[in-house]
Structure formats: C-alpha cells, structure tokens
Amino acid sequence: MVRDSTDTRARILDAAVAEFSAFGFAGARIDRIAESAAANKRSIYVYYENKEGLFNAALHRVLSAFVEAVPLTEEDLPGYAGRAFDYLIAQPETVRMSMWRKLERPAAGPAQGEEYAGKIAAMARREPRNELPPTDLLVLVYGLISAWFTNPDDLLSADGSDPRSPDRLAIHRAALVEAAARLVAPANAAGLKGPMPGGRNSHTLPAAQP
C-alpha cells in the first residue's frame, strides 16, 4: 500500500511538472494532471491539499533537483555556467517553472536565501577577482546562463543555424563560458577602469573606439 501511494505521488508530480511548466499556475488544470498521472483527482487533493500545494511541490522538485545536480561553485563561476547550461538544455522544465514562478508565485518553492547569502559571503572573502559587488556578479552570471532560453527563436536562428542542433548549442556554450570568464576577471585584466556610480567596488566600461 505504501509503495502504491509513493508511486501515485511520483506520477502526480511528474504530470504536475509537465502541466505547470507548459501552462503556468493559472493555466494548469487539475483534471489534465490527474488524467496524465492515471490518478484519481481526489488523491491529488489528499496528497497536496490544493492546486497551490501541488505547484509548490512541483517547483520544489525541479529546483531542488537542479541545485543538487549543479551545485553553485563560487570559485569557478564560468565552469558553473557551462554545467548549468547543459542541465537546462536537458531539463527545460526547470527554466519554464522558474519563469512561471517569477510571474505568478514569487514566494513559492524552496527558500534559497541562506544558501545564496553563504555563497555571496564566500565570494566577498576571496581575493578580489572583479570589482563588481558579489551579488550583482552572480545575478549577471545567472543572466548569461538563462539568456539562451529567454530570447526568441528569431534571434537564436538569425545566423541561419538551427538553435536546437548540438553543434549550435556547443558554440553557444563555449561563448557562455567565455563571457562568464570575462565577467569574473579582474577589472584591469578585462580592460576596465574607473568608478561606477553608487559603489566602491565598481567600474565603467571603456569608451568605444572609432
């Protein structure tokens, strides 16, 4: 009986991740989840109470799986960026669920504030590799990782390539890792200089050359 319950919950969560990643919280339908999971609709409410509880459980699953599979290595952000990109290519529902969370349920899912704070503190204790504040540096690295998934296909295929082909993805991955490496490089190594408004650990980009 316990095994049956565990299997049913797993099927429901699998179906919920697929449904919520495709339609978001508002657009998802419990009826479709129950049908896809081959489960009784009532069992969903028994296990997860309501639609919001199911969304939270599905979000917790995908985000926890990502964090476990790709731990954030603050000492090697370029390497982390490449590994995170690989994971998101293989598990695109992670990006979709994260975007729906941002749009519809920003307070849902696992609380990661303490983990982020620990990584930020570790980055701040290291020898300065970059004059950007650690929080902003990490935000920018995440932005680089997610850019391929948030930009339209019209842009991704503007050079005539297939944005889903392994060769094209490999080219972008290399560009992503290189961009992250340049981002985390010391300011003088990147050819950057001067203060950025509003911060002691900051700089401005050099003026464009004619």
N, C-alpha and C positions, 0 to 999 in steps of 0.2 A: 504493500500500500504506500509506504514511504517512497519507494522507487517510482511508483506511478505518479505521485504528487510532484516529485523532483523533475521527472521527465515532462510533465504537463507544464510546470512553471518555466522550464527551459524553452519549450516550444512557444509558449506565450511570449516570452521575452524576445526570442528570435523574430517572431512575427511583429512584435511591437517596434523593434528597432527598424525593420523594413518599412513599416507603415509610417512611423513618425519621421523617419529620415526622408521619405518621399513626400509627405503631405503636411508635416509640422503638427503642432499640438491641435490647432483649431480644425485643420482639415482631416485629421486622422479619424477613423471610425472603429469603434469597439467591435461592431459586427464583423467588419473585414478581418480584424485581428483574430477574433475567435474562429472564423472560418479558415483562415490561413493556418492557424495553430491546431486545427482539428480539436478544438476545446469547447467546452460548454461556456457560453457567455457569462453565466453565473459564477463560474470558477475564477474568472478574471477579477470580479469584484470581491470574491472571498480572499484571494491572494493579495490583491493590490488596492482594495477599497474603492478606488475610483480612477477615472482617466488620468488625473494629475499624478496619482501614486504610480500608475503604470509608466507614465512618461518619465518620472523621476528615476524609476528603476532601470528603464531602458537607457537613459542618459548616463546614469551611474555606471552601467555595464560598459558602454563604449568608451567613456573617458577613462575609467579605471584600467581597462584593457590597454589603452594607448599609453598611459603613464607607466604601466608595468612593462610593456614591450619596448618602449623607447624612453628610458629614464633620462631626465634632463641633466646633461653633463656641462655644468657651467664653465669647466676648464677647457672644454672643446665644443664651442657653440657651432662652428662650421660642420664638424662631424655630426653633431646632433641634428642640424638642419637637414643633412643628407639622409640620415636614418629616419627622421620624422617624415620626410617626403616619401620615402619608399613605403613606409607603413600606410600613409594616407592614400597612396595610389592603390595599394592592395585592399584597404578598408575605407572606401569613400564615404560610407555612412557616418564615420567619425566626424568628418568635416560638415556634412549636412546636419547632423544632430547638433553640433556646436553652433551652427548658424541659426537654426531654429531656436535654440536656447537663448541666444543673444536677442533675437527678435521678439520672442513670445514669453519665455520663462527664465529671465536672467538669474533668478535666485535658485533655480532648480539644479540638481546634480550634486556631485561631491564638492565639499568645501576644500579648496586648494590654497587658501590664503596663507596658511602657515608654511606650507611647502614652498610656495613662491618666495615668501619672506626669507626663508632659510637660504635659498639659492641666491637671492639678491644680496644678503649679508655676506655670503661666501665670495661672491663676485667683488664686493666692495673691499674685502680684506686682502684680496690678491694684489700683486703689484699692478699698478695702473697699466692696462693694455689699451685703454681707449679713454678719451676724456668725456665721453657721453656718460650720463648717470646710468647706473646699472639697470634700473627699472626700464628706462627708455631703450636701452640697448637690447634688452630681452624682448620688449614689445616689437621692436623693429625686426629682430630675427624671426619672431613668430609671423610678422607680416610678410617677410620673404618666403617663408615656408608655405603660407596659405595662398599666396598670390596666384599660383597656377590654377587653384581650384575656385577662385572667386572672380577671375576675369572671364569675359565672354569668349566663346569658341571663335568668334570672328577675329579676335585679336590673336588667340593662340595659333590659328591657322593662317595668319596674314602672310606668312612667307611661303605658302603653298604646301606646307607639310601637314601630315596627319598628326594632330596633337595627342593622339592616343597610341601612336606607334612606339615600340620600345626604343628605337633609335632617337626619336624626337624627345622622349622622356629622359633618356640618358643625357642628351645635350643640355636640357634644362636643368637636370640635377647637377651637372657639373657647373653650370652658370650660377645656380643657387649656392652651392658650397663656396665658390669663388667670391660671390657677393658677400656672403656671411663672413668669410675670412677678411675681406677688405673692411667690412664694417667693424669688426672687433680689433683690427690692427691699431697700434698706437697712432695717435694723430699725426706725428711727424713722419711716420712711415707711410701714411696714406696721403701725404702732401697737404695736410690740413693745418690751418693755423688761425689764431685769433679767437677772441671770446665769442660765445654765443649768448645772446640776450637772455638774462634770467638765470644764469648758473655759473658756478666757478669751474665745474668740470664740463666744459662745453666749448664748441668751436663753430666756425662757419666754413662753408666750402669755399675754395679759392675761386676767384672770378674766372669766368670762361675766357679762353684765349681766342682772339680773332683768327 
